[in-house]
Amino acid sequence: MSRSGLGAFSHVTVGVASLDQALGFWADNFGLGVRDRREGPDAGLAALWGIEPERISRQAIVATPTSSARRAVVGAMHLVEFTDPLPAVRLGARPFDLLPKNLDLYTTDMPARYAELEAAGHWFRTRWAEMAAGQHRFREVQMPAHDGINLVLIEAIGPGYETAMSPRGYAGVGPLVTIVPDIGVETLFWRDVLGMRTTLELELNGPVIERTVGLPAGAALRLRVFGDPAEALGRIEIIEYQQVHGENRYPQARPPATGILHANWQVADIEPIRARLRDAKLPFAEHGTVGALYGSGPVLSFFSPAGFRVEVQGRN
């Protein structure tokens, strides 16, 4: 289709039990900053998500600090504190269960960053590992964050991953990782329906990936990453694990649960995306104009084949 598709996402929405704890985690460890915040119930978001306004108590937008408050935000986190939240999406989950799994932050000098976090008392699944992928090398380590989030720190060595870093040496969310049952079906959705560009495609197996991810012996994975090739942040990574079968937890990734919930794209005009969805005969909901902390404009929402929620908002 020739109609304009999606690029980098603006933010991922993360439900939290304590906004103060979450803000401290991202600021103290990674140097990410608050772009905006709001106190109290939010009728607009509540209507968008189908919950009572009082279930939303506080919220903030967290992103890589920039020199200009006017710069478009990509790869940010929309942290929403819920009153009486539901359990974390990943509570009790296995590494290969079907759900929004990881927030990946880019960093530099992985050995130094790892040593700093370890000295600060943080726990890691394993020591950082290095993997080769064509013209790139990736150094990666996984650590738990607040509200059941699996945080992956990645040093990407090679072209195409240049981005601004915080004073502590980290960027905002690069890929948001979703675990899917069928990578082929999911690819048709992100690439062909939504018009997103493929930025990386890999198949990984062997002892290193088994230890890094926490997979049983003999398991493997296929992954694809979609986004804007000119923007390292705000990408969607889909992973299909092989030789294992995971529980579908996507229905639990809904407000007011805690953890990774969904992603939001900001576009100049939502009509091209509406037309793409209609051409593909995919269902979507129209929510009218929503005034939110991150902007005001008409919103469409829909789901990937695996069950990941997507929100697209036009800018008024």
N, C-alpha and C positions, 0 to 999 in steps of 0.2 A: 504494500500500500504506500502511496506517496504522501499521505497526510503526515504531518509532524508528529513524532513520537516523544516519549519521555527520555530525559537525561538523568542527571544526578538528583537523588531525593533531597528534600529540604531537611527533614528530620525523621528520626524514629521516635515513636512514643513509648515511654517506659513508665509503667506504674510503680510507685514506690510507697513503702509504709512510712518512711520518714524523709521528708525533703531535705532537712538539715543534714542528716547522715549522708544522703546521696551526694549533695553538693560538696560536702567536705571530702568525700572519697575522690571525686573527679578533680577538684581544685588542688587538694594537698598532694596527691600522688602524681597527677598528670598535668597540672597547670591549666586545665580547661576553665573558661570563664563564663559567667552568667551574662547573657545578652539581654534578657528581660525576665520579669517575674510578675506574678499576680497572686493576691491573697483572696481567699474566700470562694464560695460556690460559683459555678460557671454554667449559666443556663444554656449558652450556645453550644458548648462542648457536650453537655449532658444530653441535649436533644440529638446531637450528631451520633452519640454513642448509645442512646437508649437507656440512660440511667437517670436517677434523681440528681438535680443540681447539687444537693447537699452532700452527695458522695464525693464530690471534688472539693478539697479543702485548700490546696496551695499548688502552684506550678511554676516552672522556670524553664527557660531555654538555655542550654549549655552547649558551647561550641569552642573551637579553637579561637583564642583571642586574635583580633585583627586591628589594624590601625584605623579602620573606618567602620562606624556603626551602620553605614549605608550599604556596605557590601552585602550582596545576596548571601543568605546563610545556606550552606550545604553541609551534609554530614553532621548535623547537630542532633542533640537529644532534647526531646520535650519530656521533662520529668514531671509527672503528675502524682501528687500525694492524694490518696483516697482515704476517706473515712470508712472504717471497718472494711478494709480491703479483703478481696478473695485471696486464696493462697497463690504463691508464685507459680507461674506457668511451668517452670522447670523443676518444681519440688518433686524429688524422688525420680526424676527422669534418667534414663540411660543415655549414653553419648549418641546413640543412633536413633532415638525416638524422633518422631515427626513433629517439628515445632520450629518457631523462630529461636535459634540456638545461641548464636554468638554476636557480640559487638566486637569488631576488630579495629584496633587503633594502630595507626602507623607510628613508628618511632625510628630513631637513629641510634647506632652503636648499641646493639642489643646486649652485649656482655656487660657494658656499664650500667644500662638501665636495669637489667636483671639483678645485678649486685646491689644497686640502690634499693630496689623494692624488697629484696631478700633481707637486707640489713634493717629495713623498716618493719620486718615481721610478717611479710606477706607469704602466703603458701602457693606453690605451683604444682600442677599435675606431675610434671617432670621438668628436668633442666631444659633450657632452650635447645632447639635442634635446628639444623640447617638443611634445606632441601633445594635441589636444582630443578629448574623448569625452563628449558630452552635457553634463552638469553638472560634469564633472570635467576637470581638466588634469593631465597626467602629464609630468614631466621624467625622462628616462631616459638612462643611459649603461651600456655593457657593458665589462667588464674581465676578464682572465684571473685565476683564483685557482690554488691548488695542485691537483695531481692531475688536471689537465685540466678543472677545473670552470669553466664560464662563469658569472660573477657579474654580476648586473644590479642597479644601484642605482636606486631609484625614489623620486621625491618625488611623492606623490599630493595634489593640491590639490582639495579638495572633501569632502563628507560621507562617512562610512563607513570611514575609514582611520585613525581616531585610535587610537594605541597608545603604550605607554611606550617611551622611547628610552634608549639607553645614554648615559653621559657624553660620548661622542664624537658623539652625534647619529644613532645607527642603532638599528633594531629587529632582531629575529630574522628567520627566514625567513617572508616574507609568502606569495606564491605559490611553489610548486615547479612549474616549467614542464616539461611533457612534450609532445613532438612526436608527432602521431598521423596515421595515414593517412586516417581518416574521422571527422570531428568529430561527425557525427550518431550513428554507432554508439557512440562513446565517451561522448557525452552521455547516451544511454540507460542506460549502465552507472553513471556517477557520480550522475546525477539520479534516475533511476527505480528502479534496483536498490538503490543504497546510500542513497538518500534525501537527498542533499546539495543544498543550496540554490544556485541560480545567483546570483552576486554581480556579475558583469560579463559583457557580451557585445559584441564589437566585430568589425568588418571593417576592415582597414587596407591601404592600398596607396599607391603614389606614391614619389617620390624620397627623402623623409625616412625612411620605414620601410625602403626598400631600403638606404640608407646605414647606418642604425642597426643593422639585423640582419645585413647582408652578403648581401643577396639579389640575384640577377640582375635586370636591368631587365625590368619588366613583371610580376614576381612579386607576389603578394599573400598575405594571411593572414586566417584567421578564428580567433577565440579565444573561449573561454568559461572563466570562473573559478567554481569551486565551493568552498563552505565554510560557515562560520557567519557570517551577516551582522553579528552583534554582536562578532565577533572578527576583527581585520584579519590576524592571523597564521595560519599553518597551513592555507593554501588550496591547492587543486590547479588549475593553469591548463593547459588543453589547447589546442594550436595545430595547425591544419592549414594547411600552405603550399600555395598554388595555383600552377599552371604550372611546378612543379618536382617531381621524384621523388627521394625520399631512400632511402638504404640502411637496412634494419632492423637496429638495433644493440641492441635490447632483450635478446636472449639473452646479450649480453656484460655486462649490468648485474646481475651475480651475485657474491657473495663468492667468492673473495678478490680481486676486481677493485678498482681504485681509482676514485674519482669517485662520482657520485650513483648509489645502488643501489635504494633503495625507501623507502617511508614507513610509519610506524606510528601507529595510532590507539589511544588508551587509552579504554575505555568501562567503565561500571559493570557491564554485563551483555552478554555476546556473543551471547546467544540471539536477540535481534531481527535481528542481522546474519546469523546462521546461517539463520534462517527466510527472510530476504529472498533469500539465495543459493539456497536450496532451491526457493523459489517460482519463481525465474527459471531454474531448472535449470542453474545455473553450478557448475562443479567447484570444490572448495576442499579444503584439507588441514587436519586437526586435529592439533595438536602437543602436546596436553595442557598441563599447567602448566609454564611456563618461568619460571625465576628469572633476571632480567636486571638490569643496572645501573639500568635505568629503571623497574623494578617487577617484580612477580611475579603471574602469573595465567595462565589458559588462553589459547592463541593459535590463531587461524585465519589461514591465508594463502591468497591467491588472486591472480589476474592480471586486469588490465583487458583489453579486447579488443585493444588495441595491444601488450600484453605487459608493462605496468608492474606490479611486484609490490606487493601491499598486505598489511600485517599488522595484525590487530586483536587487541588483548589486553584481556581482562577483568581487573579489579582485584580481587585477593583481600582 
